[in-house]
């Protein structure tokens, strides 16, 4: 999380092009982050100095551009990173230590459900849609996996 709200780096924004539909064989929908950026619900961040660029290049040797840029910017600016990518999480822990703030989809959703005090059916619908559209399921080592599985069933 960047000061003032959620952010996305330029590489991730460029990678965000399509969203799967409810039907696995159905057409994909083109995604635009522009409405979120225009309403300032999401901030787009570029590499801003030589230190960020150098760290990005180092990380890009092992990660794709989106994860590498996200980790470089977040580390240099003291921000948290939301990623479920195992390799990115492993490298972030190795490189920056266990105190580097890494968020997971399950943690974000768990906190949102608690804060909004959502009813069970609403939670089931939202998490089920994430599973269908994003094809996301928590890995076995996710601390909130059981909460997720129980909430979806």
Secondary structure, DSSP 8 states (H G I E B T S, - for coil): -BTTBEEEEHHHHHH--EE--SSTTS--EE---HHHHHTTSEEEE---SHHHHHHHHHHHTTS-HHHHHHHHHHHHHT--EE---HHHHHHHHHHH-TTS-EE-HHHHHHHHHHHHT--HHHHHHHHHHHHHHS-----TT-TTHHHHHHHH-
